[in-house]
Amino acid sequence: MINTLQKRNKFYFPSDDTHFSGAAYQQAHRNNSLRHVTNFGTALDVGAHVGTWAVDLGLYFDKVICFEPIAAVSYTHLRAHE
């Protein structure tokens, strides 16, 4: 079953999701990770969920490839951020 989308700050989440809080979710981890990057060609977001990392990575990298193995989090959720 595909859930409807609910916008929280700049992200769209499945409407029944209660874990992720929105734009600031893991922001400090993303900022810390980016400090160690020297090549900004392609980023891989494995376990992309709805794209909380991918959206920010897209600001720095030429290309971001997302993979989300959980069927309940659909391609539609990831594409909602374009």
N, C-alpha and C positions, 0 to 999 in steps of 0.2 A: 504494500500500500504506500503510495506517495503522499506525503503530508503537504498541506498548503504552506505557503511561505509567509513568514512574519518578519518585518524589517525591525532590527534593533540597531540603532545608530546607523552605521553605513553597511551593515551586513544583513543578509537574508538567511533566516534559520527555519528549519522545520517547525511548524507551529507548536508541536508537542515537546520541543527541546527545552530542557530546564537547566542544562549545565553551562552553556556558553552565554556570556553576559553581553557581548557586543564588541564595539570597536576597540576597546582597551584590552580585550582578552589576549594574554600572553605578549603584550606589546614590548615589555622589557626583555623578554626572551628573543623576540625578533630583532630588536635593536642590538642586543649583545651578539647575536649570531652574525649580523651584517658587519660588525667590526672586524671579523676574521676573514672576510671575503676579499679576494684580489682579482677574480675574474667574474665579471658581471654579464657573461654571455647567456647562459641558460641555468635556471633554477629548477629543481625537482621538489615538488611538494607531495610527499608520499603520506597518505592518510589525510588528504586535503579537507575532509569534512565539507564545509560549505565555503571554504576559501579564505578563512581569517588570515592565514599567512600569505596565501597566493596574491591577494589584493595588494598588500604592502610590498611583497617581493616584485610585483609588476611595476612598481615605481622605480626600481633600481636595476632590474635585469632586462635584457633585450627580449627574453622569452621565458615563460614559466609553464612547465608541464605539470599538471595535477593528476593524481591518481587517488581515487577513493573506492575501496573495495566493499563498503557497506551499501547494499542496494537501497536502503531507505533514504540515503542521501543521494539524490539523483543528479544527473548531468544538469538538469534544469536549475537546481539549487546553485551549482557552481557558476553556470552561465548568467545567473541573475545579477552578477556583479559587474558585468561588462558595461 
